[in-house]
Each structure stands twice: as C-alpha cells, then as structure tokens.
Amino acid sequence: MPLKLYAHPFSSYCQKVLIALYENDTPFEYRMLGNEQSDKELEELWPIKKFPVLVDNGRTIMEASIIIEHLGLHHSGPVRLIPDDPRAALKVRLMDRFFDNYVMTPMQKIVFDRIRPEQHRDPYGVTEAKAMLDKAYHWLDKTLTGREWAAGAGFSAADCAAAPSLFYADWAHPIGEAFTHVRNYRRKLLARPSFARAVDEARPYRAFFPLGAPDRD
C-alpha cells in the first residue's frame, strides 16, 4: 500500500516533508489539500486538521519532524536524513528545532498578522517577531561558519527544516546583507533539486502570500 501524504505545496511544513520524500525518490500518493474530498479525509484522520499528515499502511503520522523520522525508520533511502550516530543525530534534531521555533514560528507570526482584520492586528507582536528573526539570522550566520550544511557535512533533516523556513522568512523579513553565510546557505538550498522541485510546485500559489511574494526566487 503506497504512502499517502496530505499536504499543500505552498505550506512551509509540507515542503519540509516533501523535500525528505524527494531526496530519496520515495513513492507516495499526494493527497493535495484544498479540495473537498482530501480535506474531509484529513479531518477524519486528524480532527485538529493541521498538516502535513502521512498515512503509512493504515497508520497516521502527524507533525513534519516526526514524519521525517518515520520515513527514516521505515522507508530509508540513500540519503540518511537522521544520522545513525546518536551524537550526530542530536545535532540534526537541535538544528531542526531551531529552524521550526526561531525562524518558522516568527515568520508565521508576521504572515498571519497580515491576514487578520486590520483592527485586530498586533504591531507589537510583529516587531517582536522581526527582532527574533534578526537574532536567529545572527546566531545562524556564526553557526554556519565552516559547515557545508546546517548540521555539518551532510544534507539532513535539519536542511529539510531550513529550506522552507529561510525561504519564506526572507520574504517576510529579509535576511540582512551582513549575514553572508545565511544568504549563501539559502541560495544553496534553493539549488538543491529536492527543494527546487517543491518551490516550483508552489509557484502557482504565490499570489496567496499575504505580504506579497517578491519577484525573485
């Protein structure tokens, strides 16, 4: 029975999982959300209706990081996204959490605030989110010094998390020119075939980006 992935191509967390699947050419059925049938199936599987959601032989797996861990355990391929060495794996997991918590989360705060009715917007919260992104860019720029990828020499689950988070974060609050390592790393991620494919699949939906998608990338 093939894997089923409930996802939308413009979603950052869905792209995170899509990168992992594309890295290893893992076959799956793409149950694209945004149509009545797929949306209904998602709600039956996971009433909270957050996505992506993976179904593997009747088992439902939620949360992007857990889905990538599941793929590594049950559908491993030549690209080991979670290293076998536990110390190296811990570094990957740390960077995964960094990108989700300190890049993706403040980026989404800025984006979601724009969706709100103007009278309910939170300018103070947006200012805080931008400050957090600047701190994250600063820390990441130092951390990437001497590293080929987010957690070291090999492409990993940390880079699956980094790609969509930095991609959209630079749209929401541009990465400053001083952060040369971060800017170069983002360009390198965009050149990775797995992420380039995810970006291309999402292009038709750019008009939905609340802040206005820039004419680049």
Secondary structure, DSSP 8 states (H G I E B T S, - for coil): --EEEEE-TT-HHHHHHHHHHHHTT--EEEEESSSHHHHHHHHHH-TT--S-EEEETTEEEESHHHHHHHHHHHS--SS-SS-SSHHHHHHHHHHHHHHIIIIIHHHHHHHHHHHS-GGG--HHHHHHHHHHHHHHHHHHHHHTTT-SBTTBSS--HHHHHHHHHHHHHHHHS---TT-HHHHHHHHHHHHSHHHHHHHHHHGGGGGG-TT---S--
